[in-house]
Amino acid sequence: MIASESRDGIAVVSLDRPDRRNALVPALLQALVEALRRAAASGRPVILTGSGPAFCVGADLKWLAAFADPALAVAELVAVHHLAVTTIIEMPVPVITALNGAVAGGGIGLALATDYCLAADSASFTAAYFRLGLTPDGGASAFVERTIGMVRARELLLTNRRLSAREAFEWGLVNAVAPAEELLNRAVAFAAGLAPVPDYALLQTRRLLNAGNLRNQLQMESVAIRTAARSEFFRKALERYRDTVSS
């Protein structure tokens, strides 16, 4: 579920469920946590990307729909999702995202938790939470608002509009856009060109930029999404999904 390689001494960690567009399940997120921790041991920057045409489309609805009580599955998934996000923000080395394709739902938290975000020109962003009657998780409620401001954050969540890579750059969601075929090379070059930074300075700077309360935000997100997952709206949305994939 996770692939790891080294390019010019830079660790590249990939979400590796291309057949499911790298949709999130607990096993993938736990494997991601372990891979990131191993990669950090090199003392050099780490790149996070995805395999196939998508970076991450959020929760695996097929996995959720298989549960008699999907709300319990949401709670299980959110717990390990938030562990992955806190692992990223506590990495002692810079983390760069190379967004190779679509980013939606819980994928937004993974994308924006990192220190620098490079997107392929084929990438796109969609919030997708309201489509299921759910609230943001994975730190998205904090990262999106702090990145693009309250007005645009509300628009992105309310409308579920799809932002192209260029629009995401113009809005300030990503730092740069690169041709898809050059994405990883650009990310590796950026990572290799970073000057060494002491882990204390990096970690404390992240905490300062996050106003020191990201853990509180994640806890509020956990409570909100677990409650939303018990709604009739969410249950019916999953039923519609089941009907679609089985027809």
C-alpha positions in Angstrom: 0.0 0.0 0.0 3.0 2.2 0.4 6.0 2.3 -2.0 9.4 3.8 -1.0 12.4 4.6 -3.1 15.5 6.9 -3.0 16.2 9.4 -5.7 19.5 11.2 -5.5 19.6 10.4 -1.8 16.1 11.8 -1.3 13.4 9.5 0.1 10.2 9.3 -2.0 7.2 7.8 -0.2 4.2 7.0 -2.4 0.6 6.1 -1.6 0.3 2.9 -3.6 -3.3 1.9 -4.2 -3.6 3.1 -7.8 -6.6 0.8 -8.5 -8.5 2.7 -5.7 -7.0 6.1 -6.6 -5.1 5.9 -3.4 -8.3 6.0 -1.3 -7.7 5.9 2.4 -8.1 2.8 4.6 -6.5 2.3 8.0 -3.9 -0.1 6.8 -2.6 2.3 4.2 -2.4 5.2 6.7 -0.6 3.0 9.3 1.9 1.9 6.6 2.4 5.6 5.7 3.2 6.5 9.3 5.8 3.8 9.5 7.3 4.7 6.1 7.6 8.3 7.0 9.3 7.6 10.2 11.8 5.3 8.5 12.4 8.0 5.8 13.1 10.7 8.4 16.1 8.7 9.7 18.1 9.7 6.7 18.2 13.3 8.0 17.3 14.6 4.5 14.0 16.0 3.2 11.2 13.5 2.3 8.8 13.6 -0.7 5.3 12.4 -0.4 3.4 11.5 -3.6 1.0 9.0 -5.1 1.0 6.2 -7.6 -1.2 6.2 -10.6 -3.4 9.1 -11.8 -4.5 10.3 -8.4 -2.7 11.6 -5.3 -5.5 10.7 -2.9 -9.3 10.9 -3.3 -10.0 10.7 0.4 -11.8 7.8 2.3 -12.3 4.6 0.5 -16.1 4.5 0.2 -16.2 0.9 -0.8 -14.4 0.0 2.4 -16.8 2.2 4.5 -19.9 0.8 2.8 -18.9 -2.7 3.7 -19.5 -2.1 7.4 -22.8 -2.7 9.1 -22.1 0.5 11.1 -20.1 2.8 8.8 -19.9 5.5 11.5 -17.6 3.2 13.5 -15.5 2.7 10.4 -15.3 6.5 10.0 -14.1 6.8 13.6 -11.4 4.1 13.0 -10.3 5.7 9.8 -10.1 9.3 11.2 -8.0 8.1 14.2 -5.2 6.8 12.0 -5.6 9.6 9.5 -5.0 12.1 12.2 -2.0 10.0 13.3 -0.6 10.3 9.8 -1.1 14.1 9.8 0.6 14.6 13.2 3.4 12.4 12.0 4.0 14.7 9.0 4.0 17.9 11.1 6.3 16.3 13.6 8.8 15.1 11.1 12.3 16.3 12.0 13.1 17.0 8.3 11.2 19.0 5.6 8.4 17.2 3.9 7.5 18.1 0.3 4.3 16.9 -1.4 4.4 16.1 -5.1 0.7 16.0 -6.1 0.6 13.7 -9.1 -3.2 13.9 -9.7 -6.6 14.4 -8.0 -6.7 15.4 -4.4 -10.1 15.2 -2.6 -11.5 14.9 0.9 -9.0 13.4 3.4 -6.3 13.7 0.8 -6.3 17.5 1.3 -5.0 17.2 4.8 -2.1 15.0 3.7 -1.3 17.4 0.9 -1.4 20.6 3.0 0.2 19.3 6.2 3.6 19.3 4.5 6.1 22.1 4.2 6.0 22.7 0.4 3.4 21.6 -2.1 4.3 21.0 -5.8 1.4 20.0 -8.1 1.4 18.4 -11.5 -0.4 20.3 -14.1 -2.9 17.5 -14.2 -3.7 17.7 -10.5 -7.0 18.9 -9.1 -8.6 19.8 -5.7 -12.1 19.0 -4.5 -13.3 19.2 -0.9 -16.1 16.5 -1.3 -17.1 16.4 2.3 -20.5 18.0 2.0 -21.4 15.6 -0.8 -21.4 12.9 1.9 -22.8 15.1 4.7 -19.5 15.0 6.5 -17.2 17.7 8.1 -13.5 18.2 7.2 -10.9 16.1 8.9 -7.1 15.5 8.6 -6.5 19.1 9.6 -8.2 20.4 6.4 -10.4 22.8 8.3 -7.2 24.5 9.6 -4.9 24.1 6.6 -7.4 25.3 4.0 -8.5 28.4 5.9 -5.0 29.4 6.8 -3.8 28.8 3.2 -6.5 30.5 1.2 -8.5 32.5 3.7 -12.0 32.1 5.2 -14.0 33.3 2.2 -12.4 30.9 -0.3 -12.3 28.1 2.2 -16.1 28.3 2.7 -16.6 28.5 -1.1 -14.4 25.4 -1.6 -16.3 23.4 1.0 -19.8 24.6 0.2 -19.7 24.2 -3.6 -17.4 21.2 -3.9 -16.0 22.9 -7.0 -13.0 21.3 -8.6 -10.0 23.5 -8.8 -7.4 22.8 -11.5 -3.7 22.8 -10.6 -3.4 26.3 -12.0 -6.4 27.6 -10.0 -5.0 26.0 -6.9 -1.7 27.8 -7.5 -3.6 31.1 -8.0 -5.6 30.6 -4.9 -2.4 29.8 -2.9 -3.1 26.2 -2.2 0.1 25.0 -3.8 3.5 26.5 -4.1 4.2 25.6 -7.7 2.9 23.7 -10.7 5.1 21.5 -13.0 4.4 19.4 -16.1 3.3 15.9 -14.9 6.3 14.2 -16.5 8.7 16.5 -14.6 6.9 16.5 -11.3 9.2 14.1 -9.3 12.4 15.4 -10.8 11.3 19.0 -9.8 10.4 17.8 -6.3 13.7 16.0 -5.9 15.7 19.0 -7.1 13.8 21.3 -4.7 14.4 18.9 -1.8 18.1 18.5 -2.6 18.5 22.2 -2.8 17.3 23.0 0.7 19.9 24.1 3.2 20.0 21.9 6.3 17.8 23.1 9.1 18.0 22.0 12.8 15.1 19.8 13.7 14.2 22.0 16.7 14.0 25.1 14.5 11.8 23.3 12.0 9.5 21.8 14.5 9.0 24.9 16.5 8.5 27.0 13.4 5.7 24.6 12.3 4.1 24.9 15.7 4.3 28.7 15.5 2.8 28.8 12.1 0.0 26.5 13.2 -0.7 28.8 16.2 0.2 25.8 18.5 -3.3 24.4 18.5 -3.4 22.0 15.6 -3.9 19.0 17.9 -7.0 20.8 19.4 -8.3 21.3 15.9 -7.8 17.7 15.0 -9.7 16.7 18.2 -12.6 19.0 17.3 -12.6 17.6 13.7 -12.7 14.0 15.1 -15.8 14.8 17.2 -17.5 16.6 14.4 -17.0 14.0 11.7 -17.9 11.1 14.0 -21.2 12.8 14.8 -21.9 13.6 11.1 -21.2 10.0 10.2 -24.2 9.0 12.3 -26.6 11.1 10.2 -29.2 9.8 7.9 -27.7 11.9 5.1 -24.4 10.0 5.3 -26.1 6.6 5.5 -28.1 7.4 2.4 -25.1 8.8 0.6 -23.3 5.5 1.2 -26.4 3.5 0.0 -26.4 5.5 -3.2 -22.7 4.7 -3.7 -23.3 1.0 -3.1 -26.2 1.0 -5.6 -24.0 2.8 -8.2 -21.0 0.3 -7.9 -23.2 -2.8 -7.8 -25.4 -1.8 -10.9 
